[in-house]
Amino acid sequence: MRDEFVAIGTATDLRAHATELRRRWDTSFGLGRPRGVRSVVAESWSRMLGEGLAPDELAPTRALDEDGLAAARETSPLAAVLPDLRGCLAGLADDAEHILVVGDATGRLLWIEGHERVLEQARTIDFVPGMSWLESSAGTNAIGTALAIDHAVQIFSAEHFLSEQHPWWCSAAPIHDPTNGEVVGVIDLSGPQRTAHPHSLGLVMAAAAMAEQSLRHRAEVAAARRETVDERRRRYRPAVAAPPEPARLRLLASHEPAVDLPGRGSCRLSSRQAEVLALLALHPAGLTAEQLTVHLYGDAGNPVTTRALLSRLRVSLPGLVETRPYRLADGVTVDVQLVRRLLIGGEGRTALAMYPGPLLEASEVPAIRAARAELDLAVRAVAMRGGPDELWRWLDTPTGQDDLAAVERFLRDATADDPRRPLARARRSAIQADWDH
């Protein structure tokens, strides 16, 4: 049975389902009670009707003017984790014609970014920063409903209370303060009806979990900084430096590897720096200088060279690597670790959706080559077990773009009217021509 909080399946005919939902919407509001929709949607509609609200009388209201929006952004606890949320979803949102939305606990939209054409469309339904998207303002929608039930939810087409939102879908998850469990905001992916996918809900849930982890670490850092020198002395232990601020390490995809550092933004990594950090990511327990030397240079390498390399790295990128043994600092999140955890946890399709490309494509370090091949094969296996959407996602990766078997599988499984078929046929011809040459 499909998850009650997911609006569609991978095999759902989106156009036909939207048409049927509109028929049920018309019937429900003609009768004055929900009929023929998911229980999470029916309960939301009932809340609207119970408050005396009608679809033709309700419209999103402005909650913040320009100055108020600036102040709300500055004081929001989510401002600190916005880079994490962007790193997790922003690239995907732009590529897949989605928009990324971050709101506060009261349903006020604080940040919206993503595909420019979709942003323009969003303005026509008042889906813009400063507006309130609580149910009482904007009707049933993923943001307002997720806040109302404190649970991640996806809303598709005419499941929205307001008819002007019917051309849209949205998936949202609440974000909680890890110290007290209170909701501090909400993360949302939205887009035109034709771009809807069930796994968008898993993506926003993963992003919310990452944000909560980052908030937890920041709370621990703040607590450590509040501890006074006298308190440390009373406990008969030496003063220790506060844990480093969290960072996000990006090692997947064909572009240059980088790390996002608080206060510094994105910092590009040299090939050797990226290889060192990738090896530490692949060995969470850490590696000695001698072990790193063998990985990087083989048996003829010199540990002195490796120590000098690590020393320079720790100076240029402070707080990223700890010693004895060398290991990534607590709070450092790594894209390759996230994808591997999703695969191991049975969330293969979510892993595929978050997989931009291979691990350090140009690296010849044996351990990295092995991990790169293993990850590629695992992600490819997910795509080959899936439907056209999963296959297309794989074909969009640098490794998958020349995968003839995946192209053939896509052409076999895609419907006759799938707009991607001409591109797939052209891809197949190009691959075959390269092989013949």
Secondary structure, DSSP 8 states (H G I E B T S, - for coil): ---TT----TT--HHHHHHHHHHHHHHHHHHTS--SS-HHHHHHHHHHHHTT--TTT---EE---HHHHHHHHHH-GGGTTHHHHIIIIIHHHHHTT-EEEEEETTSBEEEEEE-HHHHHHHHTTT-STTEE-SHHHH-S-HHHHHHHHTS-EEEEGGGSSSGGGTTEEEEEEEEE-TTT--EEEEEEEEEEGGG--TTHHHHHHHHHHHHHHHHHHHHHHHHHHHS-HHHHHHTT----------EEEE-BSSS--EEEETTTEEEE--HHHHHHHHHHHH-TT-B-HHHHHHHHH-TT--HHHHHHHHHHHHHHSTTSEETTTBEE-TTEEEHHHHHHHHHHTT-HHHHHHT--S-BSTT---HHHHHHHHHHHHHHHHHHHHS-HHHHHHHHTSTTGGG-HHHHHHHHHHS-TT-TTHHHHHHHHHHHHHHHH-
